[in-house]
Amino acid sequence: MIKIENLSKVYGEGENKVIALDNISFEQKEQEKFIAIIGKSGSGKSTLLNIIGALEKATFGDVQIDSVNILALNEKERAVFRSKKIGYIFQAFYLESEFSVLENVELPLLIAGVNKKDREIKAKEYITKLGLESKIYEKVKNLSGGQKQRVAIARALVKEPSVLLADEPTGNLDSTNGQEVMQILKKIAESGRTVLLVTHNIQDAQIADKIIELQDGKISN
């Protein structure tokens, strides 16, 4: 569960000061597993996502995830929290193109020190769930855009995070593959995980349980 209180992010000082987020507050309700954040470029969407994902620190305010105030953690504690609680999906995939599907999905478990047998079993489980079992040993560079995003989703889920952050996950996909990815995210939310989607695509946002619209760093709806 996510709870945001009086969150602000300011870059720079004096004449160069930019207020990216301006005193934002919202709380996820029990039935709101899928939350979409929409807004124009520069509205603060990605900044908000990065702060919730413990990639950036806010200037003011609190961010609670599963009752932990992540802004009160030190850098090492935030890194541990990220590795255990947060999964990320990006528009640009950020996959290792020369690695196989299996090797890409295994990476978070390898970094976490999971032994080869266990990480292979877990990775294959999520590759199969994402419908890529026939591509398991294929190099990622040979996959379509839609298949690459499925690999990225499997990689994000293999650690079994409680919160999945998706930053414009359909931005590099055609409409058919984009819709398929959105349905996958919807099913993930229905399974009990929190999915937080940042998008400029209102059609994608409309399948979420809750829509938060940002404008000039403030919630406008």
NORBEL-V869457 format. One record per residue. N is the residue number from 1. RES is the residue in one letter. PHI is phi in whole degrees, -180 to 180 (* if undefined). OMEGA is omega in degrees with one decimal (* if undefined). Layout:
# NORBEL-V869457
n->N res->RES phi->PHI omega->OMEGA
n->N res->RES phi->PHI omega->OMEGA
This chain:
# NORBEL-V869457
n->1 res->M phi->* omega->-176.3
n->2 res->I phi->-116 omega->175.2
n->3 res->K phi->-136 omega->-179.0
n->4 res->I phi->-114 omega->-179.6
n->5 res->E phi->-131 omega->172.2
n->6 res->N phi->49 omega->-174.6
n->7 res->L phi->-84 omega->176.9
n->8 res->S phi->-135 omega->175.0
n->9 res->K phi->-135 omega->-178.7
n->10 res->V phi->-122 omega->175.1
n->11 res->Y phi->-107 omega->175.5
n->12 res->G phi->76 omega->-179.2
n->13 res->E phi->-140 omega->175.3
n->14 res->G phi->56 omega->-178.2
n->15 res->E phi->-66 omega->-178.6
n->16 res->N phi->-93 omega->-176.8
n->17 res->K phi->-69 omega->177.2
n->18 res->V phi->-127 omega->177.7
n->19 res->I phi->-94 omega->-177.6
n->20 res->A phi->-80 omega->176.5
n->21 res->L phi->-132 omega->-171.6
n->22 res->D phi->-126 omega->172.3
n->23 res->N phi->56 omega->-179.0
n->24 res->I phi->-90 omega->174.7
n->25 res->S phi->-140 omega->169.1
n->26 res->F phi->-163 omega->-178.7
n->27 res->E phi->-134 omega->177.3
n->28 res->Q phi->-74 omega->175.6
n->29 res->K phi->-91 omega->-173.4
n->30 res->E phi->-56 omega->-176.3
n->31 res->Q phi->-85 omega->-176.2
n->32 res->E phi->-100 omega->-178.5
n->33 res->K phi->-81 omega->-177.7
n->34 res->F phi->-117 omega->-178.2
n->35 res->I phi->-117 omega->177.0
n->36 res->A phi->-109 omega->175.0
n->37 res->I phi->-112 omega->-177.6
n->38 res->I phi->-120 omega->179.2
n->39 res->G phi->153 omega->-179.6
n->40 res->K phi->-71 omega->175.5
n->41 res->S phi->-58 omega->-179.0
n->42 res->G phi->89 omega->-177.7
n->43 res->S phi->-80 omega->179.8
n->44 res->G phi->109 omega->-175.8
n->45 res->K phi->-59 omega->-176.3
n->46 res->S phi->-68 omega->176.4
n->47 res->T phi->-61 omega->178.3
n->48 res->L phi->-62 omega->-179.8
n->49 res->L phi->-64 omega->-179.9
n->50 res->N phi->-66 omega->178.3
n->51 res->I phi->-71 omega->177.5
n->52 res->I phi->-62 omega->179.4
n->53 res->G phi->-82 omega->177.7
n->54 res->A phi->63 omega->175.4
n->55 res->L phi->-92 omega->177.1
n->56 res->E phi->-130 omega->173.9
n->57 res->K phi->-102 omega->176.7
n->58 res->A phi->-78 omega->174.7
n->59 res->T phi->-79 omega->177.0
n->60 res->F phi->-141 omega->170.9
n->61 res->G phi->103 omega->-178.1
n->62 res->D phi->-129 omega->172.0
n->63 res->V phi->-130 omega->178.9
n->64 res->Q phi->-107 omega->174.2
n->65 res->I phi->-125 omega->-175.3
n->66 res->D phi->51 omega->176.0
n->67 res->S phi->70 omega->176.2
n->68 res->V phi->-105 omega->175.9
n->69 res->N phi->-81 omega->-172.2
n->70 res->I phi->-70 omega->179.6
n->71 res->L phi->-77 omega->176.5
n->72 res->A phi->-90 omega->-179.1
n->73 res->L phi->-83 omega->173.1
n->74 res->N phi->-81 omega->-173.3
n->75 res->E phi->-59 omega->-179.8
n->76 res->K phi->-66 omega->179.5
n->77 res->E phi->-66 omega->177.8
n->78 res->R phi->-64 omega->179.3
n->79 res->A phi->-63 omega->177.4
n->80 res->V phi->-64 omega->179.4
n->81 res->F phi->-61 omega->178.7
n->82 res->R phi->-57 omega->-174.4
n->83 res->S phi->-66 omega->-176.6
n->84 res->K phi->-96 omega->-168.5
n->85 res->K phi->-110 omega->-169.7
n->86 res->I phi->-117 omega->170.6
n->87 res->G phi->-117 omega->-174.8
n->88 res->Y phi->-125 omega->171.4
n->89 res->I phi->-129 omega->-176.1
n->90 res->F phi->-119 omega->177.5
n->91 res->Q phi->-60 omega->-174.0
n->92 res->A phi->-91 omega->175.6
n->93 res->F phi->71 omega->-177.7
n->94 res->Y phi->56 omega->175.9
n->95 res->L phi->-99 omega->174.2
n->96 res->E phi->-87 omega->-169.8
n->97 res->S phi->-64 omega->-179.0
n->98 res->E phi->-89 omega->177.5
n->99 res->F phi->-88 omega->174.2
n->100 res->S phi->-75 omega->175.0
n->101 res->V phi->-56 omega->-179.3
n->102 res->L phi->-59 omega->-178.2
n->103 res->E phi->-63 omega->178.4
n->104 res->N phi->-66 omega->-177.6
n->105 res->V phi->-71 omega->178.9
n->106 res->E phi->-72 omega->-169.6
n->107 res->L phi->-51 omega->-179.5
n->108 res->P phi->-60 omega->179.7
n->109 res->L phi->-75 omega->175.4
n->110 res->L phi->-62 omega->179.1
n->111 res->I phi->-63 omega->-179.4
n->112 res->A phi->-79 omega->176.9
n->113 res->G phi->86 omega->178.4
n->114 res->V phi->-72 omega->-177.7
n->115 res->N phi->-67 omega->-171.2
n->116 res->K phi->-56 omega->-177.0
n->117 res->K phi->-63 omega->-177.1
n->118 res->D phi->-68 omega->-179.1
n->119 res->R phi->-70 omega->177.4
n->120 res->E phi->-69 omega->178.0
n->121 res->I phi->-61 omega->-177.8
n->122 res->K phi->-67 omega->-179.8
n->123 res->A phi->-63 omega->179.7
n->124 res->K phi->-64 omega->178.1
n->125 res->E phi->-60 omega->-177.4
n->126 res->Y phi->-78 omega->174.7
n->127 res->I phi->-62 omega->178.2
n->128 res->T phi->-66 omega->178.5
n->129 res->K phi->-60 omega->-179.5
n->130 res->L phi->-90 omega->173.9
n->131 res->G phi->73 omega->-176.3
n->132 res->L phi->-117 omega->-175.5
n->133 res->E phi->-60 omega->179.4
n->134 res->S phi->-77 omega->-177.8
n->135 res->K phi->-111 omega->-167.6
n->136 res->I phi->-59 omega->-178.7
n->137 res->Y phi->-106 omega->179.0
n->138 res->E phi->-77 omega->174.3
n->139 res->K phi->-68 omega->-175.8
n->140 res->V phi->-61 omega->-177.7
n->141 res->K phi->-61 omega->-178.3
n->142 res->N phi->-93 omega->-175.9
n->143 res->L phi->-91 omega->173.3
n->144 res->S phi->-76 omega->178.7
n->145 res->G phi->-60 omega->179.7
n->146 res->G phi->-64 omega->178.3
n->147 res->Q phi->-67 omega->177.7
n->148 res->K phi->-62 omega->-179.6
n->149 res->Q phi->-69 omega->175.0
n->150 res->R phi->-65 omega->175.6
n->151 res->V phi->-61 omega->179.7
n->152 res->A phi->-62 omega->178.2
n->153 res->I phi->-67 omega->177.5
n->154 res->A phi->-60 omega->178.6
n->155 res->R phi->-63 omega->179.6
n->156 res->A phi->-68 omega->-175.5
n->157 res->L phi->-87 omega->-170.6
n->158 res->V phi->-63 omega->176.5
n->159 res->K phi->-82 omega->-178.1
n->160 res->E phi->56 omega->179.6
n->161 res->P phi->-73 omega->176.7
n->162 res->S phi->-85 omega->-179.6
n->163 res->V phi->-128 omega->178.1
n->164 res->L phi->-114 omega->-179.2
n->165 res->L phi->-104 omega->-177.4
n->166 res->A phi->-122 omega->-177.4
n->167 res->D phi->-102 omega->-178.7
n->168 res->E phi->48 omega->-172.9
n->169 res->P phi->-68 omega->179.7
n->170 res->T phi->-105 omega->-173.6
n->171 res->G phi->-61 omega->-179.0
n->172 res->N phi->-104 omega->-175.6
n->173 res->L phi->-114 omega->171.8
n->174 res->D phi->-73 omega->-172.2
n->175 res->S phi->-63 omega->-178.9
n->176 res->T phi->-66 omega->178.4
n->177 res->N phi->-66 omega->177.8
n->178 res->G phi->-62 omega->179.0
n->179 res->Q phi->-65 omega->178.7
n->180 res->E phi->-64 omega->178.9
n->181 res->V phi->-63 omega->179.7
n->182 res->M phi->-65 omega->177.4
n->183 res->Q phi->-68 omega->175.5
n->184 res->I phi->-63 omega->179.2
n->185 res->L phi->-63 omega->178.0
n->186 res->K phi->-63 omega->179.5
n->187 res->K phi->-66 omega->177.6
n->188 res->I phi->-62 omega->178.1
n->189 res->A phi->-64 omega->179.8
n->190 res->E phi->-66 omega->178.5
n->191 res->S phi->-78 omega->175.1
n->192 res->G phi->119 omega->177.3
n->193 res->R phi->-81 omega->172.8
n->194 res->T phi->-82 omega->175.3
n->195 res->V phi->-115 omega->178.7
n->196 res->L phi->-114 omega->-174.7
n->197 res->L phi->-108 omega->169.3
n->198 res->V phi->-105 omega->-177.7
n->199 res->T phi->-156 omega->170.5
n->200 res->H phi->-100 omega->-176.3
n->201 res->N phi->-92 omega->-176.1
n->202 res->I phi->-65 omega->178.1
n->203 res->Q phi->-65 omega->175.8
n->204 res->D phi->-63 omega->-176.1
n->205 res->A phi->-63 omega->-172.5
n->206 res->Q phi->-68 omega->177.8
n->207 res->I phi->-87 omega->179.9
n->208 res->A phi->-76 omega->177.4
n->209 res->D phi->-79 omega->-177.5
n->210 res->K phi->-147 omega->177.0
n->211 res->I phi->-117 omega->175.6
n->212 res->I phi->-113 omega->179.9
n->213 res->E phi->-104 omega->177.9
n->214 res->L phi->-105 omega->175.2
n->215 res->Q phi->-144 omega->-179.1
n->216 res->D phi->52 omega->175.2
n->217 res->G phi->81 omega->179.7
n->218 res->K phi->-124 omega->174.0
n->219 res->I phi->-75 omega->-174.6
n->220 res->S phi->-106 omega->179.8
n->221 res->N phi->-120 omega->*
